[in-house]
């Protein structure tokens, strides 16, 4: 059985990456123009553009129309890609990464939106945990720089559980026990692009004002009660989020064959 051939644009991307890592194109220098690369590498303009897209997504170059491609780094940053299409998938994402507690406190609710999600009155004392998410040590070569800053809000708890949730040694492990696929009924989430303020940027080791992806998630139990709100800020240069969309009613099957069967069943109605 023959092995699958590597696409030409990926081969060219690897060549250019090796040239950058080998300091053939130092930081601040320009790569050859697209036309020059086409001639030098005997490739079409489309192939060259796809190769340059890979370098840009890797954080090695920046591309500007009419100005060519400038080398901005010689070490590809670690990127974390989260691919989710189920509650179980989202919870596994949490297990594959490391969550480090920054701070934990109790304080009265002053945020109208959080209060509404919990269906609580403003001023109700709730628990707030601040944590950094990074890749687990050894997951990949390279630094374990945090790629997300998460603020976790919890409603009032029974006394024993409350004590564990505000104790730094047990805060995160106790919180995570609530995020069990067997007890979660649904998760509501929204995403938006934001600019990091000074405090957020300092935690994520970037400059104030850089772009980030904000993910707001509210977790409900199987009776529909809100049990946790998590607001995460993801570094745009180290994180990607992707999801799979399926036809309604096709959750138990996947792939083209399942969609074909679904289409046929609808035509037969």
Secondary structure in CASP SS format (residue, H / E / C, confidence):
PFRMAT SS
TARGET T0000
AUTHOR 0000-0000-0000
METHOD secondary structure of the structure
MODEL  1
X C 1.00
X C 1.00
X C 1.00
X C 1.00
X C 1.00
X C 1.00
X C 1.00
X H 1.00
X H 1.00
X H 1.00
X H 1.00
X H 1.00
X H 1.00
X H 1.00
X H 1.00
X H 1.00
X H 1.00
X H 1.00
X H 1.00
X H 1.00
X H 1.00
X C 1.00
X C 1.00
X C 1.00
X C 1.00
X C 1.00
X C 1.00
X C 1.00
X C 1.00
X E 1.00
X C 1.00
X C 1.00
X C 1.00
X H 1.00
X H 1.00
X H 1.00
X H 1.00
X H 1.00
X H 1.00
X H 1.00
X H 1.00
X C 1.00
X C 1.00
X C 1.00
X H 1.00
X H 1.00
X H 1.00
X H 1.00
X H 1.00
X H 1.00
X H 1.00
X H 1.00
X H 1.00
X H 1.00
X H 1.00
X H 1.00
X H 1.00
X C 1.00
X C 1.00
X C 1.00
X E 1.00
X E 1.00
X E 1.00
X E 1.00
X C 1.00
X C 1.00
X C 1.00
X E 1.00
X E 1.00
X E 1.00
X E 1.00
X C 1.00
X C 1.00
X C 1.00
X C 1.00
X C 1.00
X C 1.00
X C 1.00
X C 1.00
X E 1.00
X E 1.00
X E 1.00
X E 1.00
X E 1.00
X C 1.00
X C 1.00
X H 1.00
X H 1.00
X H 1.00
X H 1.00
X H 1.00
X H 1.00
X H 1.00
X H 1.00
X H 1.00
X H 1.00
X E 1.00
X E 1.00
X E 1.00
X E 1.00
X E 1.00
X E 1.00
X E 1.00
X E 1.00
X E 1.00
X E 1.00
X E 1.00
X E 1.00
X C 1.00
X C 1.00
X C 1.00
X H 1.00
X H 1.00
X H 1.00
X H 1.00
X H 1.00
X H 1.00
X H 1.00
X C 1.00
X C 1.00
X C 1.00
X C 1.00
X C 1.00
X C 1.00
X E 1.00
X E 1.00
X E 1.00
X E 1.00
X E 1.00
X E 1.00
X E 1.00
X E 1.00
X E 1.00
X E 1.00
X E 1.00
X C 1.00
X C 1.00
X C 1.00
X C 1.00
X C 1.00
X C 1.00
X C 1.00
X C 1.00
X C 1.00
X C 1.00
X C 1.00
X C 1.00
X E 1.00
X E 1.00
X E 1.00
X E 1.00
X E 1.00
X E 1.00
X E 1.00
X C 1.00
X C 1.00
X C 1.00
X C 1.00
X H 1.00
X H 1.00
X H 1.00
X H 1.00
X H 1.00
X H 1.00
X H 1.00
X H 1.00
X C 1.00
X C 1.00
X C 1.00
X C 1.00
X H 1.00
X H 1.00
X H 1.00
X H 1.00
X H 1.00
X H 1.00
X H 1.00
X C 1.00
X C 1.00
X C 1.00
X C 1.00
X C 1.00
X C 1.00
X E 1.00
X E 1.00
X E 1.00
X E 1.00
X E 1.00
X E 1.00
X E 1.00
X E 1.00
X E 1.00
X E 1.00
X E 1.00
X E 1.00
X C 1.00
X C 1.00
X H 1.00
X H 1.00
X H 1.00
X H 1.00
X H 1.00
X H 1.00
X C 1.00
X C 1.00
X C 1.00
X C 1.00
X C 1.00
X C 1.00
X C 1.00
X E 1.00
X E 1.00
X E 1.00
X E 1.00
X E 1.00
X E 1.00
X E 1.00
X E 1.00
X E 1.00
X E 1.00
X E 1.00
X C 1.00
X C 1.00
X C 1.00
X C 1.00
X E 1.00
X E 1.00
X E 1.00
X E 1.00
X E 1.00
X E 1.00
X E 1.00
X E 1.00
X E 1.00
X E 1.00
X C 1.00
X C 1.00
X C 1.00
X E 1.00
X E 1.00
X E 1.00
X E 1.00
X E 1.00
X C 1.00
X C 1.00
X C 1.00
X C 1.00
X C 1.00
X C 1.00
X C 1.00
X C 1.00
X C 1.00
X C 1.00
X C 1.00
X H 1.00
X H 1.00
X H 1.00
X H 1.00
X H 1.00
X H 1.00
X H 1.00
X H 1.00
X H 1.00
X H 1.00
X H 1.00
X H 1.00
X H 1.00
X C 1.00
X C 1.00
END
